[in-house]
Amino acid sequence: MKRRFDVVIVGGGITGLALAAMLAKGRHGGALGITIIDAAARPRFSLDDDIALRVSAIATGSATLLDSVGAWQQVSNSRLSAYECMRVWDENDTPDSPATVRFDAAEFAVPQLGFIVENVLLQDALLRQLDSEDVELRFASALRSLRQSERQYIVELEGGDTIVADLVVGADGSRSLVRAAVGIETRKWPYGQSAFVTHLRPEREHKATAWQRFLRDGPLGILPLADGRVSVVWSTTPGMARRALEAGDDDLGRMLRDASDHVLGELSAAGPRGAFPLGAQHARRYVLPGIALVGDAAHAIHPLAGQGANLGLQDAAELASVVDAALGRGLHPGDQPVLRRYERARKGANATMLHFMTGLNRLFTTDSRLVKELRTAGMRIFNRSGPIRERAVKVALGVD
Protein backbone atom coordinates (compact mmCIF):
# COMPACT_ATOMS: atom_id res chain seq x y z
CA MET A 1 0.00 0.00 0.00
CA LYS A 2 1.25 3.47 -0.90
CA ARG A 3 2.25 5.72 1.96
CA ARG A 4 1.38 8.95 0.17
CA PHE A 5 -1.65 9.70 -1.98
CA ASP A 6 -2.25 12.59 -4.35
CA VAL A 7 -5.59 14.41 -4.13
CA VAL A 8 -6.70 16.94 -6.74
CA ILE A 9 -9.60 19.22 -5.78
CA VAL A 10 -11.16 20.90 -8.80
CA GLY A 11 -12.79 24.13 -7.65
CA GLY A 12 -11.47 26.87 -5.39
CA GLY A 13 -14.78 27.94 -3.92
CA ILE A 14 -15.76 27.74 -0.26
CA THR A 15 -16.42 23.99 -0.29
CA GLY A 16 -13.27 23.00 -2.16
CA LEU A 17 -11.00 25.20 -0.04
CA ALA A 18 -12.61 24.01 3.20
CA LEU A 19 -12.10 20.39 2.15
CA ALA A 20 -8.45 21.05 1.37
CA ALA A 21 -7.93 22.69 4.78
CA MET A 22 -9.67 19.85 6.62
CA LEU A 23 -7.60 17.22 4.80
CA ALA A 24 -4.30 19.07 5.24
CA LYS A 25 -4.90 19.69 8.94
CA GLY A 26 -6.24 16.21 9.63
CA ARG A 27 -4.42 13.56 11.62
CA HIS A 28 -3.03 12.00 8.44
CA GLY A 29 -2.62 15.14 6.36
CA GLY A 30 1.04 14.33 5.90
CA ALA A 31 0.06 11.26 3.87
CA LEU A 32 -1.64 13.45 1.26
CA GLY A 33 -0.31 15.56 -1.57
CA ILE A 34 -3.11 18.07 -2.14
CA THR A 35 -3.54 20.27 -5.21
CA ILE A 36 -6.35 22.76 -5.84
CA ILE A 37 -7.06 23.88 -9.38
CA ASP A 38 -9.46 26.62 -10.45
CA ALA A 39 -9.95 28.48 -13.71
CA ALA A 40 -10.39 31.85 -11.98
CA ALA A 41 -7.71 34.05 -10.45
CA ARG A 42 -7.01 33.71 -6.75
CA PRO A 43 -9.74 35.52 -4.77
CA ARG A 44 -8.52 38.29 -2.47
CA PHE A 45 -10.41 40.19 0.21
CA SER A 46 -9.76 43.73 1.38
CA LEU A 47 -11.66 45.85 3.87
CA ASP A 48 -11.05 48.75 1.49
CA ASP A 49 -13.32 47.08 -1.06
CA ASP A 50 -17.08 47.48 -1.00
CA ILE A 51 -19.15 44.57 0.28
CA ALA A 52 -19.20 42.00 -2.51
CA LEU A 53 -22.43 41.04 -4.25
CA ARG A 54 -22.11 37.33 -3.46
CA VAL A 55 -22.78 36.59 0.20
CA SER A 56 -23.72 33.41 2.07
CA ALA A 57 -25.76 32.68 5.17
CA ILE A 58 -23.40 30.75 7.43
CA ALA A 59 -24.98 28.67 10.18
CA THR A 60 -23.44 28.38 13.63
CA GLY A 61 -22.43 24.79 12.93
CA SER A 62 -20.67 25.85 9.74
CA ALA A 63 -18.83 28.60 11.62
CA THR A 64 -17.61 25.89 14.02
CA LEU A 65 -16.32 23.83 11.08
CA LEU A 66 -14.46 26.86 9.72
CA ASP A 67 -13.07 27.57 13.16
CA SER A 68 -11.74 24.00 13.36
CA VAL A 69 -9.31 24.80 10.52
CA GLY A 70 -8.44 28.27 11.87
CA ALA A 71 -10.34 30.30 9.28
CA TRP A 72 -13.19 31.75 11.33
CA GLN A 73 -11.10 34.16 13.38
CA GLN A 74 -10.15 36.18 10.30
CA VAL A 75 -13.80 36.20 9.20
CA SER A 76 -15.08 37.38 12.57
CA ASN A 77 -12.33 40.01 12.83
CA SER A 78 -13.03 41.37 9.36
CA ARG A 79 -16.58 41.98 8.17
CA LEU A 80 -19.68 39.93 8.86
CA SER A 81 -23.25 40.55 9.96
CA ALA A 82 -24.74 38.33 12.64
CA TYR A 83 -28.50 37.99 12.41
CA GLU A 84 -30.48 37.46 15.58
CA CYS A 85 -34.03 37.27 14.23
CA MET A 86 -35.91 35.87 11.27
CA ARG A 87 -39.34 36.83 9.98
CA VAL A 88 -41.13 34.83 7.28
CA TRP A 89 -44.56 35.78 5.97
CA ASP A 90 -46.95 35.20 3.09
CA GLU A 91 -47.91 37.98 0.67
CA ASN A 92 -51.53 37.56 1.78
CA ASP A 93 -50.54 38.52 5.34
CA THR A 94 -48.52 41.29 6.97
CA PRO A 95 -45.09 41.10 8.66
CA ASP A 96 -46.74 41.40 12.09
CA SER A 97 -49.52 38.89 11.39
CA PRO A 98 -50.08 35.94 13.81
CA ALA A 99 -49.23 33.72 10.83
CA THR A 100 -45.78 35.26 10.41
CA VAL A 101 -43.12 32.72 11.36
CA ARG A 102 -40.74 34.20 13.92
CA PHE A 103 -37.38 32.99 15.16
CA ASP A 104 -35.39 34.88 17.77
CA ALA A 105 -31.96 33.90 19.04
CA ALA A 106 -32.92 34.77 22.61
CA GLU A 107 -35.80 32.29 22.50
CA PHE A 108 -33.33 29.46 21.88
CA ALA A 109 -30.60 30.77 24.20
CA VAL A 110 -28.05 31.38 21.44
CA PRO A 111 -26.26 34.66 20.66
CA GLN A 112 -27.28 34.64 16.98
CA LEU A 113 -29.07 32.50 14.41
CA GLY A 114 -26.29 32.80 11.86
CA PHE A 115 -24.03 35.14 9.91
CA ILE A 116 -24.13 36.86 6.53
CA VAL A 117 -20.60 36.71 5.09
CA GLU A 118 -19.08 37.63 1.75
CA ASN A 119 -17.99 34.58 -0.22
CA VAL A 120 -14.67 36.20 -1.09
CA LEU A 121 -13.92 36.74 2.62
CA LEU A 122 -14.55 33.07 3.38
CA GLN A 123 -12.31 32.06 0.47
CA ASP A 124 -9.56 34.45 1.52
CA ALA A 125 -9.64 33.23 5.13
CA LEU A 126 -9.36 29.60 4.02
CA LEU A 127 -6.56 30.40 1.57
CA ARG A 128 -4.55 32.10 4.30
CA GLN A 129 -4.72 28.85 6.25
CA LEU A 130 -3.71 26.82 3.21
CA ASP A 131 -0.74 29.13 2.56
CA SER A 132 0.88 27.66 5.67
CA GLU A 133 0.17 24.06 4.65
CA ASP A 134 1.78 21.76 2.10
CA VAL A 135 -0.96 22.41 -0.46
CA GLU A 136 -0.35 23.41 -4.08
CA LEU A 137 -2.66 26.20 -5.24
CA ARG A 138 -3.12 26.46 -9.00
CA PHE A 139 -5.49 29.30 -9.77
CA ALA A 140 -5.96 30.56 -13.35
CA SER A 141 -5.63 26.88 -14.33
CA ALA A 142 -8.66 25.48 -16.13
CA LEU A 143 -9.37 21.77 -16.36
CA ARG A 144 -9.03 20.48 -19.95
CA SER A 145 -9.62 16.75 -19.53
CA LEU A 146 -9.83 13.94 -17.04
CA ARG A 147 -9.07 10.33 -17.90
CA GLN A 148 -8.66 7.18 -15.88
CA SER A 149 -5.42 5.20 -15.85
CA GLU A 150 -5.80 2.01 -13.82
CA ARG A 151 -6.38 3.15 -10.20
CA GLN A 152 -5.47 6.78 -10.88
CA TYR A 153 -6.72 9.73 -12.91
CA ILE A 154 -4.71 11.92 -15.27
CA VAL A 155 -5.77 15.53 -14.79
CA GLU A 156 -4.83 17.69 -17.79
CA LEU A 157 -4.90 21.48 -17.53
CA GLU A 158 -5.51 23.96 -20.32
CA GLY A 159 -1.86 25.00 -20.26
CA GLY A 160 -0.80 21.44 -21.01
CA ASP A 161 0.37 20.44 -17.52
CA THR A 162 -0.79 17.08 -16.18
CA ILE A 163 -1.27 15.86 -12.62
CA VAL A 164 -1.64 12.24 -11.58
CA ALA A 165 -4.23 11.81 -8.83
CA ASP A 166 -5.31 8.95 -6.60
CA LEU A 167 -8.48 10.89 -5.77
CA VAL A 168 -10.16 13.67 -7.76
CA VAL A 169 -12.79 15.74 -6.00
CA GLY A 170 -15.27 17.72 -8.04
CA ALA A 171 -16.00 20.92 -6.09
CA ASP A 172 -16.57 22.87 -9.28
CA GLY A 173 -20.20 23.89 -8.97
CA SER A 174 -23.51 22.95 -10.54
CA ARG A 175 -22.00 22.79 -14.04
CA SER A 176 -19.23 20.50 -12.82
CA LEU A 177 -16.67 19.55 -15.46
CA VAL A 178 -15.51 16.68 -13.26
CA ARG A 179 -19.03 15.26 -13.05
CA ALA A 180 -19.45 15.52 -16.81
CA ALA A 181 -16.02 14.04 -17.56
CA VAL A 182 -16.73 10.85 -15.60
CA GLY A 183 -20.29 10.51 -16.88
CA ILE A 184 -22.27 10.97 -13.66
CA GLU A 185 -25.83 11.96 -14.53
CA THR A 186 -28.08 14.32 -12.60
CA ARG A 187 -31.79 14.67 -11.97
CA LYS A 188 -33.05 18.20 -12.59
CA TRP A 189 -36.08 20.12 -11.31
CA PRO A 190 -36.46 23.43 -13.20
CA TYR A 191 -38.24 26.16 -11.27
CA GLY A 192 -39.02 28.59 -14.06
CA GLN A 193 -37.57 31.31 -11.82
CA SER A 194 -34.51 33.55 -11.83
CA ALA A 195 -32.81 35.05 -8.79
CA PHE A 196 -32.17 38.78 -8.88
CA VAL A 197 -29.51 39.91 -6.39
CA THR A 198 -28.35 43.34 -5.26
CA HIS A 199 -27.66 45.52 -2.22
CA LEU A 200 -30.07 48.19 -1.00
CA ARG A 201 -29.99 50.91 1.64
CA PRO A 202 -33.19 50.77 3.73
CA GLU A 203 -34.95 53.72 5.30
CA ARG A 204 -35.33 51.78 8.57
CA GLU A 205 -32.64 49.85 10.42
CA HIS A 206 -32.54 46.15 9.60
CA LYS A 207 -32.13 45.34 13.32
CA ALA A 208 -29.99 42.26 12.63
CA THR A 209 -33.05 40.55 11.15
CA ALA A 210 -33.35 38.33 8.10
CA TRP A 211 -36.68 38.87 6.33
CA GLN A 212 -38.43 36.64 3.82
CA ARG A 213 -41.70 37.30 2.06
CA PHE A 214 -43.28 34.58 -0.06
CA LEU A 215 -44.76 36.08 -3.21
CA ARG A 216 -46.81 34.45 -5.96
CA ASP A 217 -43.79 34.29 -8.29
CA GLY A 218 -41.26 33.27 -5.63
CA PRO A 219 -39.72 34.34 -2.31
CA LEU A 220 -37.98 37.64 -1.60
CA GLY A 221 -35.14 37.35 0.91
CA ILE A 222 -33.65 40.40 2.65
CA LEU A 223 -30.41 39.80 4.57
CA PRO A 224 -28.69 42.27 6.94
CA LEU A 225 -25.22 43.51 6.00
CA ALA A 226 -22.51 44.82 8.30
CA ASP A 227 -22.72 48.45 7.12
CA GLY A 228 -26.49 48.83 7.54
CA ARG A 229 -27.39 47.92 3.97
CA VAL A 230 -29.28 44.77 3.07
CA SER A 231 -28.59 42.06 0.51
CA VAL A 232 -31.61 41.08 -1.56
CA VAL A 233 -32.25 37.72 -3.23
CA TRP A 234 -35.48 37.94 -5.21
CA SER A 235 -36.65 34.68 -6.77
CA THR A 236 -39.08 35.71 -9.47
CA THR A 237 -39.98 35.21 -13.11
CA PRO A 238 -37.14 35.57 -15.65
CA GLY A 239 -38.98 38.55 -17.14
CA MET A 240 -39.21 40.36 -13.79
CA ALA A 241 -35.56 39.62 -13.07
CA ARG A 242 -34.62 41.25 -16.40
CA ARG A 243 -36.79 44.26 -15.56
CA ALA A 244 -35.00 44.63 -12.22
CA LEU A 245 -31.60 44.40 -13.91
CA GLU A 246 -32.51 47.09 -16.42
CA ALA A 247 -34.48 49.41 -14.11
CA GLY A 248 -33.20 52.81 -13.05
CA ASP A 249 -32.16 53.18 -9.41
CA ASP A 250 -35.38 54.90 -8.34
CA ASP A 251 -37.59 52.39 -10.15
CA LEU A 252 -35.66 49.47 -8.66
CA GLY A 253 -36.07 50.88 -5.16
CA ARG A 254 -39.83 51.20 -5.67
CA MET A 255 -40.12 47.69 -7.12
CA LEU A 256 -38.41 46.11 -4.14
CA ARG A 257 -40.11 48.37 -1.60
CA ASP A 258 -43.47 47.14 -2.85
CA ALA A 259 -42.33 43.53 -3.14
CA SER A 260 -41.11 43.63 0.48
CA ASP A 261 -44.40 45.08 1.75
CA HIS A 262 -42.57 48.25 2.92
CA VAL A 263 -41.11 46.23 5.81
CA LEU A 264 -37.98 48.42 5.89
CA GLY A 265 -39.57 51.54 4.46
CA GLU A 266 -38.11 53.17 1.36
CA LEU A 267 -35.30 51.25 -0.35
CA SER A 268 -32.48 52.82 -2.32
CA ALA A 269 -30.27 51.04 -4.84
CA ALA A 270 -26.81 50.77 -3.29
CA GLY A 271 -24.75 48.13 -5.02
CA PRO A 272 -24.11 46.03 -8.11
CA ARG A 273 -26.79 43.79 -9.60
CA GLY A 274 -26.90 40.26 -10.94
CA ALA A 275 -29.32 37.54 -11.97
CA PHE A 276 -29.11 33.82 -12.58
CA PRO A 277 -31.58 31.03 -13.42
CA LEU A 278 -32.85 28.80 -10.61
CA GLY A 279 -33.34 25.06 -10.53
CA ALA A 280 -32.59 22.08 -8.35
CA GLN A 281 -30.42 19.17 -9.38
CA HIS A 282 -29.02 16.10 -7.70
CA ALA A 283 -26.25 13.80 -8.91
CA ARG A 284 -27.38 10.20 -9.24
CA ARG A 285 -24.06 9.17 -7.73
CA TYR A 286 -21.67 11.10 -5.53
CA VAL A 287 -18.72 8.76 -5.97
CA LEU A 288 -16.90 6.44 -8.37
CA PRO A 289 -13.54 4.75 -7.81
CA GLY A 290 -11.13 7.67 -7.40
CA ILE A 291 -13.87 10.32 -7.78
CA ALA A 292 -16.02 12.23 -5.28
CA LEU A 293 -18.42 15.13 -5.77
CA VAL A 294 -19.09 17.76 -3.09
CA GLY A 295 -21.19 20.90 -2.79
CA ASP A 296 -23.09 22.15 -5.83
CA ALA A 297 -21.34 19.61 -8.04
CA ALA A 298 -23.36 16.97 -6.16
CA HIS A 299 -26.51 18.93 -5.33
CA ALA A 300 -27.97 22.35 -6.07
CA ILE A 301 -31.00 23.64 -4.16
CA HIS A 302 -33.26 26.69 -4.08
CA PRO A 303 -31.64 29.63 -2.24
CA LEU A 304 -34.78 30.45 -0.24
CA ALA A 305 -33.37 29.07 3.04
CA GLY A 306 -29.74 29.98 2.44
CA GLN A 307 -28.54 26.42 3.00
CA GLY A 308 -26.31 25.92 -0.06
CA ALA A 309 -22.98 26.88 1.52
CA ASN A 310 -23.81 25.03 4.72
CA LEU A 311 -24.58 21.79 2.90
CA GLY A 312 -21.31 22.10 1.00
CA LEU A 313 -19.32 22.57 4.21
CA GLN A 314 -21.03 19.53 5.72
CA ASP A 315 -20.05 17.53 2.63
CA ALA A 316 -16.45 18.69 3.00
CA ALA A 317 -16.33 17.75 6.69
CA GLU A 318 -17.78 14.29 6.04
CA LEU A 319 -15.47 13.50 3.12
CA ALA A 320 -12.42 14.71 5.05
CA SER A 321 -13.43 12.53 8.00
CA VAL A 322 -13.92 9.47 5.78
CA VAL A 323 -10.57 9.95 4.02
CA ASP A 324 -8.73 10.53 7.30
CA ALA A 325 -10.26 7.38 8.84
CA ALA A 326 -9.32 5.35 5.76
CA LEU A 327 -5.72 6.51 5.95
CA GLY A 328 -5.64 5.58 9.62
CA ARG A 329 -6.69 2.04 8.71
CA GLY A 330 -4.16 1.74 5.90
CA LEU A 331 -6.81 1.94 3.17
CA HIS A 332 -6.64 3.66 -0.21
CA PRO A 333 -8.68 6.91 0.07
CA GLY A 334 -9.90 6.58 -3.52
CA ASP A 335 -11.32 3.08 -3.16
CA GLN A 336 -15.05 3.02 -3.84
CA PRO A 337 -15.99 1.23 -0.58
CA VAL A 338 -14.23 4.05 1.28
CA LEU A 339 -15.91 6.80 -0.71
CA ARG A 340 -19.31 5.11 -0.46
CA ARG A 341 -19.23 5.85 3.28
CA TYR A 342 -19.23 9.52 2.41
CA GLU A 343 -22.04 9.07 -0.11
CA ARG A 344 -24.21 7.16 2.35
CA ALA A 345 -23.70 9.81 5.02
CA ARG A 346 -24.55 12.80 2.82
CA LYS A 347 -26.72 11.86 -0.14
CA GLY A 348 -29.91 11.17 1.82
CA ALA A 349 -29.58 14.28 3.98
CA ASN A 350 -28.96 16.47 0.95
CA ALA A 351 -31.90 14.92 -0.93
CA THR A 352 -34.18 15.62 2.02
CA MET A 353 -33.20 19.29 2.12
CA LEU A 354 -33.42 19.60 -1.67
CA HIS A 355 -36.94 18.19 -1.86
CA PHE A 356 -38.07 20.20 1.17
CA MET A 357 -36.89 23.45 -0.42
CA THR A 358 -38.46 22.51 -3.76
CA GLY A 359 -41.76 21.63 -2.08
CA LEU A 360 -41.76 24.80 0.00
CA ASN A 361 -41.19 26.93 -3.07
CA ARG A 362 -44.08 25.22 -4.88
CA LEU A 363 -46.35 25.46 -1.85
CA PHE A 364 -46.09 29.25 -1.79
CA THR A 365 -46.42 29.74 -5.55
CA THR A 366 -49.75 27.94 -5.95
CA ASP A 367 -52.96 29.71 -6.99
CA SER A 368 -55.22 27.39 -5.00
CA ARG A 369 -57.33 29.28 -2.47
CA LEU A 370 -57.65 26.16 -0.29
CA VAL A 371 -53.89 25.67 -0.23
CA LYS A 372 -53.42 29.33 0.71
CA GLU A 373 -55.82 28.97 3.65
CA LEU A 374 -54.16 25.74 4.80
CA ARG A 375 -50.76 27.38 4.43
CA THR A 376 -51.74 30.29 6.68
CA ALA A 377 -53.24 27.95 9.27
CA GLY A 378 -50.10 25.82 9.18
CA MET A 379 -47.84 28.81 9.80
CA ARG A 380 -49.92 29.82 12.81
CA ILE A 381 -49.73 26.29 14.21
CA PHE A 382 -45.98 26.20 13.60
CA ASN A 383 -45.51 29.34 15.70
CA ARG A 384 -47.15 27.56 18.65
CA SER A 385 -45.43 24.18 18.23
CA GLY A 386 -42.45 24.20 20.58
CA PRO A 387 -40.78 20.86 19.65
CA ILE A 388 -41.20 21.40 15.90
CA ARG A 389 -39.84 24.94 16.12
CA GLU A 390 -36.88 23.75 18.17
CA ARG A 391 -36.13 21.01 15.64
CA ALA A 392 -36.33 23.49 12.75
CA VAL A 393 -33.95 25.89 14.47
CA LYS A 394 -31.43 23.14 15.21
CA VAL A 395 -31.38 22.21 11.53
CA ALA A 396 -31.01 25.86 10.53
CA LEU A 397 -28.19 26.37 13.04
CA GLY A 398 -26.40 23.29 11.75
CA VAL A 399 -26.13 21.84 15.26
CA ASP A 400 -28.58 18.98 14.87
N, C-alpha and C positions, 0 to 999 in steps of 0.2 A: 504494500500500500504506500502511495506517495506520502511524503511528509509535508508537502506544500502544494496548495491548490490555487489556481488562478481564477479569479472572479471578475467578470466584466459586467458593469452596471450601465445599461444604455438609458440615459436620461438624467439630467442634473437638476431636476426639480426637487421639491421638498421631500417627496417619498424616496427618491433614489439617493439623495445626499444623506438622509436620516439612516437609511439601510447601510450605506457605506460606513457611517460613523459607528453604528451599533456593531457591525461586523469587526471593524478595526479595533474597537475598544473592548471587544468581548474577551472571554477567558482564553480563547484560542485564536485570537486575531493574528498572532505571529505566524500561524500556519497558512495564512491567506495572502496572496498577492492581489490587491484590489485596484481596478482601473475603472474610472468613470469617464464615459464619453458623452458628449452633447454637441449638437450642431450649432447652438448659440454661443455667443461670447460669455465669459464668466460674469455672473451677476454681481454687482457691487452696490452696497447700501451706503448712503451718506445722510446725516441729519440735515445737511444743507439742501438736499433735494426735497421737493414737495412730496406729500404722501402719494404713493404709487396707486394707480387705478386698481390693480389686482390685490385684493386682500382676502384673508381667510378667517373664518371663525374657528378658533383653537379651543378645544375643550380642556378642562382641568387635567384630565387623564393624559391628553396629548402633551400638555405642558410638562407633565411629570416625565414622560418619555424623552422629550427634548432635554430636560434637565439631567437625565441619566447619562447623556453624552456630553454634558457641559455647555450646551448651546443656549439654554434658556436665560442664563444670566445676562448675556449680551442683549437678548431681546427685551427683557424686562428693564434693562438700564437704558435702552434706546428710545423706542417709540411704539407704544401699544395702547389700546383702549380696553380696559376691563368693562364688561357689562354686567350689571347687577340685577337687571329686571328684563322680562320679556312680556310683550303684549301681542296677542294674536286674535284677530277678529274678522268676521265675515262682512262683506260689503253691505249686507242687508241690516247690519247692526251698527252700533257706534263703539268707539274705543273704550267707553266707560260702561258698556252694556253688561248685564249679569252673565251674558253668554261669552264675553271676552275671556279668553284663556290667559291667566296670569301666572307668572313664575317670578318669585323674588328670592334672591340669595339668602336673605335673613330668615325666610320661612324654613329653609333647609340647613341653616347653621353653617353656611359656607360664605367666604368673603366675596365671591363673584361666581357668576354662572359660566363665564368663559372670557375670551379675549379676542379682539379684532386686531389682526396683525398683517402688515404688508408681506406678501410672498417673498419679495426681494430681501427683506430683513431676515426672514427665516432661512433663506438660502445662504445669505452672507454669514449668519451666525454658525451654521453647520459647516460651511467651507473654512471658516477660521479654525474650527476644531480639526478638520481634516488636514489643514496645512501642517499640523504638528504630528500627523500620523504618516505611516508608510503607505500612502495612497497616491496613485498617479491620477492627476486630473487632466483630462484632455478635452477642453472646451474648444469651440470652433472646429470640431471634428465630427463630421456627419457620417452615419453608418451607410456604407454602400451595399454590403451583402453579408450574409450569414450562412455558412454551410457546415454540415456535420462531417467530422472525420473521426470515425471510430467512437471513442468515449468523449471526444472533445469537439469544440466548435471553433471554426476559423472566422474571426471577426475582421472584415475588411473595411477600411475607412475610405472616404472619398479621396483623400490625398494619396492613397496607394498603400499605406501602412497596414500591416496585419497583426492581429493579436490572437494567440491561442488561449482558449478559455476552457476550464473544466466546468464552469457554471456561468451561464449568461442570464442576466436578470433584465427583463423588459420593464422599465420604469418610465417609458417614453410616451405616456398619455393615451388618450382614447383612440388615436390613429396610429397605434403602435406599429412601428416597422418590424420589431422583433416578433410580435404576434403574427403579422402577415408573413414574415419570412419562414416561419416554421409551420404555417398552415393551420393555426388554431382559429376556429370559427367563433363568431359571437352571435348572440341573440340580441335583436334590437327592438326597442319600443319608441317609435317617434312620437313626439308630443305635439307637433304642429305649433310650437312656440319658439320665440327667440328671447334671449335675456339681454336687456339693455342695462348697461352699468355706467355710473358716473358718481361724482361727488357733488353735494349740495351744501349750501350754508342755510340753516334753518333760522326762522325768526325766533323761535323758542329754544331753550336749552334742551339737548337730547336726554339729559339726566341719566347717563350711563344705561340707557334702555335700548333694547333691540325691538323694533316694531315690525309686525307683519300683517298686512291686510290681504285677505283672499278676495280677488276680483273675479268676475265672470271669465276673463281671458287668461287668468293666471295670477299668482301671488306677487305682491310688491313687498320686498324686504328693505328695511331702513336700519342701517347699522351705525353705531356711534364711533366716531373717529377721535383721535387724541387731541386734535386742535379745535374741537367744537363743531366741525363739519360732520356730515353723515355720508356714508357710502350707500348707494341705492342699487339694488338688483331687482329689476322689473321684468318678470316673466310675462310676456304678452304675445300678441300676434306678430308675425314677421312684418306686416305692414305698419303696425303701431311702433315697433322698434325702429323701423326706418324713419318714420316721422320724427321720433324723438332724436335720432342722430342728426337729422337735417334741420331741426327747429332752431330758431334764434334763442338766445339765452332767456329772454323774458317769457317767450312761449313755452319753453321747456319747464321753467319754474312753475308756470300756471298748470301745465299738464300734470306734473307730479304732485303739486299741491292738492289738486282735485282728486287724483288717484289715491292719495294718502289720507283723504277725508280731513284735510287741514290739521292733522294731529300735531304737527310742529309749526303751524302757522304758515306764513309765506316762505317759499323756498327759492333760493337764488342759485343759478348755475355757478359752480365753483371748482371745476376740474375737467379733466379730459373725459371723453366718451368712448364707449365701445359697445359692440353687440355681437352675439354669437348664437347659432342655432342650438336648441335644446333637444335632448333625447336620452333615453337610458339604454345601456347595453351591458351585456354580461358575457364574458368568455366562457365557452363551453368547457374548457379545461384551463386550469391555472398553471399546470406543470407538464413537462415532458422530460425525458432523460436529459439532464444538463441545461434545462430551461425552466425559468419561473417568471410569472407575471405578477406585478404588484401595482397597487394604486389604480389610476384610470386605465391603464393598459389591461387590467383584469375586469374592472367594473366602473361604469360611469352612471351617476345618479342625478336626479333633479336637485338644483341648488337650494330648494326652498327651506331646508333645515340646516344648511351649512355644514353637512357632515362629510363632504368629499375629502378634505385634507385629513380629517380625523381617521377615516377608514383607511386611507393610505398609510398613515403612521402606524396604525394597528397591524396592517399587513407587514410593514417593515420590521416591526418588533417581533412578530411571530416567525417570519422567515429567518431573521437573525438568530432567534432562539433555537430554531430547528437545526440550522447549520452548525451553530456552536455545540449543541448536544451531539450531533453526528460526529464532529471532529473529536470530541471527548471520548467517543466510543470507538474511534479508529475507523469510521465509515467515510466513504466518498460523499462529499456534500452535494454532488450532482446526480447521485443515484435516484431513480424515480421513487423507490420506497421511502427514501428520506424526504424528498420533496412533497410526496403525497401527504405527509403529516401536516405540512403547512397548508396544503389545499383543503384537507378535511377540517382544519381549525378555522379557516377563514371564508371558504366559499359559501357555506350555509348562512353565516352571519351577514355577509355582504348581500346575499340574495334577499334575505329578510328585510334589510334596510331599503334595498332598491325597490322591492315590490310595495313596501309600505309608503315610500315617497311617491311612487307612481300612482298608487291608489288614492293617496291624500290629494294629489294634484287633480285627479279626475273627479273626486268627490266634490271639490269646491268649484269645478267648472261645468257642472251639470245644470240644465235648465229646469229639471223636475221640481215642481213646487213641493211635492211630498218629501223629496230628498232634502230640500232646503230646510223644511220644518224639522225633520229628523236630525239634521246636522246641527241646527241651533239648540235643540233639546239635548243632544249629545254633548255639546260644548258646556252647557250649564251643568250637566251631571258630572262631567270630567272635573270641573272646578271644585266640586264637593266630594270627590272620591280620593281620600287620602292615600291609600296604598297604590292606586294607579298613578296618581300624580308623582308620588315618590319614585316609583319605578321609572316613569318617563324622564324624570330629572336625572336619575342615576345614569340612564343611557345617554342622555344629552351631555352630561359631565364627563362621560367616558370612564366612570369609576365603577361600573357594574361588574 
